[in-house]
Amino acid sequence: MSRRAFITGAAGQDGSLLAEQLLGEGYEVFGVVHRSISERYENLEAVRDQIELLEADLLDGQSLVRALELARPDEVFNLAAPSFVPMSWEQPVLTAEFAAVGATTLLEAVRLAAPRARFYQAASSEIFGDPRSAPQDEQTPIMPVTPYGAAKAYAFFLVRSYRRRYGLHASSGILFNHESPRRPLDFLPRKVAHGAASIALGVTKTLRVGDLESRRDWGFAGDYVRAMSLIVRQEEPDDYVIATGVTHSVSDLLACAFEHVGLDWREHVETDDALRRGSAELHNLVGDSTKARERLGWEPSVDFRGLVRLLVDADLERLQARRDEPSNSASARTGQQ
């Protein structure tokens, strides 16, 4: 019999990529969405007829128990939570509800309805906050500085507690920044890629960004989703840092994106102090994934340059398709006449 996976946040970047990966491995996939299952979910369009969507509320334990009883999963992946860090300052209560309380509710539902299932919690490098040392690994002290980081830290500690108290096969992946064309434009790599593509096509003329020297450990989301599967398939549950171990600055990101479309970023980019993130944000975050590489056999397959080019190419394709739509529609109407 095929294995069965239960994914919360199935319509997001990571959830949709994970669903596609598991379907390709022969899994039956059940995806939890907060809105109606009849709505259009762009990230799931390629597999919409292969995945069973379930309506459930992460803050409603009974709805989760019912969904788990229906799915009877072998593996549960909790990927549902607001993920744009700056927004957590504007909606700290909502962030706490879904990233912390929601994880608690799901753990309880799994304990009651699917105790043999292997559980994966999406943790984040945000739990390290402003670390005293770099790079960060599984032993680095957890000192979050954002509402999002604090909520994720709570969930991370609770997974450990449930693992110890109830013997659940519950693990966390401490994922550093990971991107793909499925990211919203709020996220800087996608914003830069879209900006470079739109300027190259003459749609816009300038791109505004904040701190050019800010650095991040950026990887490809497809690689990080692959790590999630490897984590839950380990004989013993544990926690793993997933990262490239290499940082790049915002100016590196800009240079790579604009070079890919044959432009000099310095001629098209403006800095805006209003876009700089405050002092209570991230500092010197770079991950040490030695444990994951040695125990899971995981390593990233897409480097920084490859990631940026992938993002730019995807936005070039999107923008070109939109630009062609009016002429195609006009041609169609002319042909009909």
C-alpha positions as CSV (number, residue, x, y, z in Angstrom):
1,M,0.0,0.0,0.0
2,S,1.1,3.5,-0.7
3,R,2.2,5.7,2.2
4,R,-0.1,8.6,3.2
5,A,1.0,12.2,4.0
6,F,-0.9,14.9,5.7
7,I,0.3,18.5,5.0
8,T,-0.9,21.6,6.7
9,G,-0.2,24.8,4.7
10,A,-0.4,22.7,1.5
11,A,-1.1,25.6,-0.7
12,G,2.0,27.6,0.3
13,Q,5.5,27.4,-1.2
14,D,6.8,24.6,0.9
15,G,3.6,22.7,1.1
16,S,3.0,22.6,-2.6
17,L,6.5,21.6,-3.4
18,L,6.4,18.9,-0.8
19,A,3.0,17.6,-2.2
20,E,4.5,17.3,-5.7
21,Q,7.6,15.5,-4.4
22,L,5.6,13.0,-2.4
23,L,3.1,12.4,-5.2
24,G,6.1,11.6,-7.4
25,E,7.2,9.0,-4.9
26,G,3.8,7.3,-4.9
27,Y,2.3,8.8,-1.8
28,E,-1.3,9.6,-1.2
29,V,-1.3,13.2,-0.2
30,F,-3.9,15.1,1.9
31,G,-3.5,18.8,2.1
32,V,-5.1,21.0,4.8
33,V,-6.2,24.5,3.6
34,H,-7.8,27.2,5.7
35,R,-10.1,28.5,3.0
36,S,-12.7,26.6,1.0
37,I,-11.4,23.6,-0.9
38,S,-13.3,24.8,-3.9
39,E,-11.1,27.9,-4.2
40,R,-8.3,28.1,-6.7
41,Y,-4.8,27.5,-5.3
42,E,-2.3,28.6,-7.8
43,N,0.6,26.6,-6.3
44,L,-1.4,23.4,-6.4
45,E,-2.7,23.7,-10.0
46,A,-0.3,21.1,-11.4
47,V,-1.4,18.4,-8.9
48,R,-4.9,19.6,-7.9
49,D,-6.5,16.4,-9.3
50,Q,-4.0,14.2,-7.4
51,I,-4.2,15.7,-4.0
52,E,-7.2,15.5,-1.6
53,L,-7.8,18.9,0.1
54,L,-9.3,19.0,3.5
55,E,-10.8,21.9,5.3
56,A,-9.6,22.2,8.9
57,D,-8.7,25.0,11.3
58,L,-5.4,24.8,13.1
59,L,-7.0,26.4,16.1
60,D,-9.8,23.9,16.2
61,G,-8.6,20.5,17.6
62,Q,-11.8,18.6,16.7
63,S,-11.5,19.6,13.0
64,L,-7.9,18.4,13.0
65,V,-8.8,15.1,14.6
66,R,-11.6,14.6,12.0
67,A,-9.2,15.4,9.2
68,L,-6.5,13.0,10.6
69,E,-9.0,10.2,11.1
70,L,-10.0,10.6,7.5
71,A,-6.5,10.7,6.1
72,R,-5.0,8.1,8.4
73,P,-1.5,9.4,7.6
74,D,1.9,7.8,8.0
75,E,3.6,11.2,8.0
76,V,2.3,14.6,9.2
77,F,4.0,17.8,8.1
78,N,3.1,21.0,9.9
79,L,4.0,23.8,7.4
80,A,1.1,26.2,8.2
81,A,2.1,29.6,9.7
82,P,2.5,33.2,8.6
83,S,6.0,33.3,7.1
84,F,6.7,37.0,6.3
85,V,8.7,38.0,9.3
86,P,8.2,41.8,9.3
87,M,4.4,41.3,9.2
88,S,4.6,39.5,12.6
89,W,5.2,42.9,14.2
90,E,2.0,44.1,12.7
91,Q,0.0,41.0,13.6
92,P,1.8,39.5,16.6
93,V,-1.3,37.8,18.1
94,L,-2.2,36.2,14.8
95,T,1.3,35.0,14.4
96,A,1.3,33.5,17.9
97,E,-2.0,31.8,17.3
98,F,-1.0,30.0,14.1
99,A,2.7,29.4,14.6
100,A,2.6,28.5,18.3
101,V,-1.0,27.6,19.4
102,G,-1.7,26.0,16.0
103,A,1.3,23.7,16.4
104,T,0.2,22.8,19.9
105,T,-3.3,22.0,18.6
106,L,-2.0,19.8,15.8
107,L,0.4,17.9,18.1
108,E,-2.5,17.2,20.4
109,A,-4.6,16.0,17.5
110,V,-1.8,13.8,16.3
111,R,-1.4,12.3,19.8
112,L,-5.1,11.5,19.9
113,A,-5.9,10.5,16.3
114,A,-2.6,9.4,14.7
115,P,0.0,8.6,17.4
116,R,2.0,6.3,15.1
117,A,2.4,8.9,12.5
118,R,5.8,10.6,12.1
119,F,5.5,14.3,12.7
120,Y,7.5,17.1,11.1
121,Q,7.5,20.7,12.4
122,A,8.7,23.6,10.3
123,A,11.0,25.5,12.6
124,S,13.0,28.5,11.4
125,S,16.4,30.2,11.8
126,E,14.4,33.0,13.3
127,I,14.5,31.1,16.6
128,F,18.2,32.0,16.9
129,G,17.4,35.7,16.8
130,D,20.7,37.7,17.3
131,P,23.2,34.8,17.9
132,R,26.4,35.3,19.7
133,S,28.3,33.0,17.3
134,A,28.3,31.9,13.7
135,P,27.5,29.6,12.0
136,Q,24.5,28.3,14.0
137,D,23.8,24.6,14.5
138,E,21.5,22.5,16.7
139,Q,23.4,23.5,19.9
140,T,23.2,27.2,19.3
141,P,21.2,29.0,22.1
142,I,17.7,29.9,21.1
143,M,17.1,33.6,21.6
144,P,14.4,34.9,19.2
145,V,13.9,38.6,18.7
146,T,10.8,38.8,16.6
147,P,7.2,37.7,17.3
148,Y,7.6,35.1,14.5
149,G,10.8,33.8,16.0
150,A,9.3,33.6,19.4
151,A,6.3,31.7,18.2
152,K,8.4,29.3,16.2
153,A,10.7,28.8,19.2
154,Y,7.6,27.8,21.3
155,A,6.6,25.3,18.7
156,F,10.1,23.9,18.5
157,F,10.3,23.4,22.3
158,L,6.9,21.8,22.3
159,V,7.9,19.2,19.7
160,R,10.7,18.2,21.9
161,S,8.4,18.0,24.9
162,Y,5.9,15.8,23.1
163,R,8.7,13.6,21.8
164,R,9.9,13.1,25.3
165,R,6.6,12.9,27.2
166,Y,4.5,10.8,24.7
167,G,7.1,9.1,22.6
168,L,5.9,10.6,19.4
169,H,8.2,10.4,16.4
170,A,8.3,14.2,16.2
171,S,11.1,16.2,14.6
172,S,11.8,19.8,13.6
173,G,13.7,21.2,10.7
174,I,15.4,24.5,11.5
175,L,15.3,25.9,8.0
176,F,17.2,29.0,7.0
177,N,15.9,31.3,4.2
178,H,14.8,29.2,1.2
179,E,13.2,30.6,-1.9
180,S,11.4,29.7,-5.1
181,P,9.2,31.3,-7.8
182,R,6.3,30.4,-5.5
183,R,7.3,33.0,-2.9
184,P,5.1,36.1,-2.7
185,L,6.6,39.4,-3.8
186,D,7.0,40.5,-0.2
187,F,10.1,38.3,0.1
188,L,13.3,40.1,-1.0
189,P,14.7,37.5,-3.5
190,R,11.4,37.3,-5.3
191,K,11.0,41.1,-5.2
192,V,14.5,41.6,-6.7
193,A,13.9,38.9,-9.4
194,H,10.6,40.4,-10.3
195,G,12.1,43.9,-10.4
196,A,15.0,42.8,-12.6
197,A,12.6,41.0,-15.0
198,S,10.1,43.9,-15.2
199,I,12.9,46.5,-15.8
200,A,14.4,44.3,-18.5
201,L,11.0,44.1,-20.2
202,G,10.4,47.8,-19.9
203,V,7.4,47.4,-17.6
204,T,9.1,49.5,-14.8
205,K,12.2,51.6,-14.5
206,T,13.4,51.4,-11.0
207,L,13.5,49.0,-7.9
208,R,13.5,50.3,-4.3
209,V,15.2,48.2,-1.6
210,G,16.5,48.8,1.9
211,D,19.9,47.8,3.4
212,L,22.3,46.8,0.6
213,E,24.8,45.2,3.1
214,S,22.3,43.0,4.9
215,R,23.3,39.3,4.5
216,R,21.3,36.1,4.4
217,D,21.9,32.4,4.0
218,W,19.6,31.8,0.9
219,G,18.8,28.4,-0.5
220,F,16.4,26.7,-2.9
221,A,13.1,25.7,-1.4
222,G,13.0,22.4,-3.4
223,D,16.2,21.3,-1.7
224,Y,14.8,22.2,1.7
225,V,11.6,20.3,1.1
226,R,13.6,17.2,0.2
227,A,15.2,17.5,3.7
228,M,11.8,17.4,5.4
229,S,11.2,13.9,3.9
230,L,14.6,12.7,4.9
231,I,14.1,13.9,8.5
232,V,10.8,12.1,9.1
233,R,12.2,8.9,7.5
234,Q,15.0,8.6,10.1
235,E,14.7,5.8,12.6
236,E,14.9,8.1,15.5
237,P,13.3,11.6,15.7
238,D,15.6,14.6,16.0
239,D,16.1,18.2,15.1
240,Y,18.2,19.4,12.1
241,V,19.5,22.7,10.8
242,I,19.0,22.9,7.1
243,A,21.1,25.6,5.4
244,T,23.7,26.3,2.7
245,G,26.3,27.6,5.1
246,V,27.0,30.6,2.8
247,T,25.7,34.1,3.1
248,H,25.2,36.7,0.4
249,S,24.5,40.4,0.7
250,V,21.5,42.2,-0.9
251,S,23.9,43.9,-3.3
252,D,25.1,40.4,-4.3
253,L,21.5,39.4,-4.9
254,L,20.9,42.5,-7.0
255,A,24.1,42.1,-9.0
256,C,23.3,38.5,-9.9
257,A,19.7,39.2,-10.8
258,F,20.4,42.2,-13.0
259,E,23.5,40.6,-14.6
260,H,21.2,37.7,-15.7
261,V,19.1,40.2,-17.8
262,G,22.1,42.1,-19.1
263,L,21.7,45.2,-16.8
264,D,23.8,47.0,-14.3
265,W,21.8,47.1,-11.1
266,R,23.4,50.3,-9.9
267,E,21.6,52.1,-12.8
268,H,18.2,50.9,-11.8
269,V,18.1,50.4,-8.0
270,E,17.2,53.1,-5.3
271,T,17.7,52.6,-1.6
272,D,14.9,53.6,0.8
273,D,15.5,53.8,4.5
274,A,11.9,53.1,5.1
275,L,12.5,49.6,3.8
276,R,15.3,48.9,6.3
277,R,14.4,46.3,9.0
278,G,14.8,47.5,12.5
279,S,17.4,46.6,15.1
280,A,15.2,43.9,16.6
281,E,15.5,41.8,13.5
282,L,18.0,39.2,12.2
283,H,21.8,39.5,12.5
284,N,24.5,37.3,11.2
285,L,22.4,34.2,10.5
286,V,24.2,31.5,8.7
287,G,23.5,27.8,9.2
288,D,25.8,24.8,9.9
289,S,24.1,21.8,8.4
290,T,26.8,19.3,9.1
291,K,24.5,17.1,11.1
292,A,22.0,16.9,8.2
293,R,24.7,16.3,5.7
294,E,26.2,13.5,7.7
295,R,23.1,11.8,9.0
296,L,20.6,12.5,6.3
297,G,22.9,12.5,3.3
298,W,21.4,15.9,2.4
299,E,23.1,18.7,0.5
300,P,21.8,21.5,-1.6
301,S,21.7,20.9,-5.3
302,V,21.1,24.6,-6.4
303,D,23.7,27.2,-5.6
304,F,23.1,30.9,-5.0
305,R,23.6,32.0,-8.6
306,G,21.4,29.1,-9.9
307,L,18.7,30.1,-7.5
308,V,18.7,33.8,-8.5
309,R,18.6,32.9,-12.2
310,L,15.7,30.5,-11.6
311,L,13.8,33.2,-9.9
312,V,14.5,35.8,-12.6
313,D,13.6,33.4,-15.4
314,A,10.3,32.5,-13.8
315,D,9.3,36.2,-13.5
316,L,10.4,36.9,-17.1
317,E,8.1,34.1,-18.2
318,R,5.2,35.4,-16.1
319,L,5.5,39.0,-17.2
320,Q,6.0,38.0,-20.8
321,A,2.8,35.9,-20.7
322,R,0.9,38.8,-19.2
323,R,2.2,41.2,-21.8
324,D,1.2,38.8,-24.6
325,E,-2.4,38.3,-23.3
326,P,-4.0,41.5,-24.7
327,S,-2.6,40.9,-28.2
328,N,-3.6,37.3,-28.1
329,S,-7.2,38.2,-27.0
330,A,-7.3,40.9,-29.7
331,S,-6.1,38.4,-32.4
332,A,-8.7,35.9,-31.2
333,R,-11.5,38.5,-31.5
334,T,-10.3,39.5,-34.9
335,G,-10.2,36.0,-36.1
336,Q,-13.8,35.4,-34.9
337,Q,-15.0,38.5,-36.9
